[in-house]
Amino acid sequence: MQSYELCCDMIDVVIDVSCIYGLREDGSGSAYDKESMAIIKLNNTTVLYLKEVTKFLALVCILREESFERKGLIDYNFHCFRKAIHEVFEVGVSTQRSVGPQAVGSPCTKAVALNGTPRNTV
């Protein structure tokens, strides 16, 4: 439970700081992009590492400090994970398109957005 709370708190901190300092002066643009990341070193030799996977999904890793010395390997593994997640969402979208309309006469059908979140279409 402590790990879950640490991850949630890290996400909250990153969102708050990004919204305050990540936008342009005129308020336009996005506070996040595919290169967004955050590193927090705790005083018990633990490192929290957050990276954005999709617009609505982030990965938080809890690592020992000595493991974080191989950051290049961690970034490579993350890149493979991100690529696989994007492929899963693309397959879901292409499957949804190939199936076509579900039931004739149904007032509302569900579609899947590119980020994997369901959305209602009328």
C-alpha positions in Angstrom: 0.0 0.0 0.0 2.9 2.4 0.7 4.3 1.8 -2.8 0.9 2.7 -4.3 0.6 5.9 -2.3 4.2 6.9 -3.2 3.3 6.4 -6.9 0.1 8.4 -6.6 1.8 11.2 -4.8 4.5 11.4 -7.4 2.0 11.6 -10.2 0.2 14.4 -8.3 3.4 16.3 -7.7 4.5 16.0 -11.4 1.1 17.1 -12.7 1.0 20.1 -10.3 4.5 21.3 -11.1 4.1 20.7 -14.8 0.8 22.7 -14.9 2.5 25.6 -13.0 5.9 25.7 -14.8 5.4 23.6 -17.9 3.1 25.9 -19.9 4.1 28.8 -22.0 3.5 32.3 -20.7 0.3 32.7 -22.7 -1.0 29.5 -21.3 -0.9 27.7 -24.7 0.7 24.3 -25.4 0.9 21.2 -23.3 2.7 20.7 -20.1 3.5 17.1 -21.1 4.9 15.4 -24.2 6.3 12.0 -25.0 9.7 12.9 -23.4 8.1 14.0 -20.1 9.8 12.3 -17.1 10.5 12.9 -13.5 13.1 11.5 -11.1 12.7 11.6 -7.3 15.5 10.3 -5.0 14.3 9.3 -1.6 16.5 9.3 1.5 16.3 5.5 1.9 18.3 4.7 -1.3 15.1 4.4 -3.4 14.5 6.2 -6.7 11.1 6.9 -8.2 11.2 7.3 -12.0 8.1 8.5 -13.9 7.7 8.5 -17.7 4.8 9.2 -19.9 3.5 6.2 -21.9 0.5 7.9 -23.6 -1.4 11.1 -23.0 -3.4 9.4 -20.2 -1.0 6.7 -19.0 2.3 7.1 -17.1 4.7 4.5 -15.7 6.2 4.9 -12.3 9.1 2.7 -11.4 10.4 2.1 -7.9 14.1 1.3 -8.1 17.0 0.9 -5.8 19.6 3.7 -6.3 22.3 1.3 -7.5 19.9 -0.1 -10.2 19.2 3.4 -11.4 22.8 3.7 -12.4 21.9 1.6 -15.5 19.4 4.3 -16.7 20.1 3.6 -20.3 18.9 0.0 -20.0 15.9 1.2 -18.1 15.1 3.7 -20.8 15.5 1.1 -23.5 13.1 -1.3 -21.7 10.6 1.6 -21.2 10.8 2.3 -25.0 10.0 -1.3 -25.7 7.1 -1.2 -23.2 5.7 2.1 -24.7 5.9 0.6 -28.3 4.0 -2.5 -27.2 1.3 -0.4 -25.5 0.9 1.7 -28.6 0.6 -1.5 -30.7 -2.1 -2.9 -28.4 -4.1 0.3 -28.8 -3.6 0.3 -32.5 -4.8 -3.3 -32.8 -7.9 -2.4 -30.7 -8.7 0.5 -33.0 -8.2 -1.4 -36.2 -10.2 -4.3 -34.8 -13.0 -1.9 -33.9 -13.0 -0.5 -37.4 -12.9 -3.8 -39.2 -15.9 -5.1 -37.2 -18.0 -2.2 -38.3 -21.3 -1.1 -36.8 -22.4 -3.5 -34.1 -26.2 -3.9 -33.8 -28.5 -2.1 -36.3 -30.9 0.1 -34.4 -28.8 0.4 -31.2 -28.9 4.0 -30.1 -25.4 4.2 -28.8 -22.2 2.2 -29.6 -18.8 2.3 -28.0 -15.6 3.2 -29.9 -12.1 3.2 -28.7 -9.9 6.3 -29.0 -6.2 6.0 -30.0 -5.2 6.3 -26.4 -7.3 3.3 -25.5 -10.0 5.0 -23.6 -13.6 4.2 -24.5 -15.8 6.9 -25.9 -19.5 6.9 -26.8 -20.6 7.6 -30.3 -24.2 8.2 -31.4 
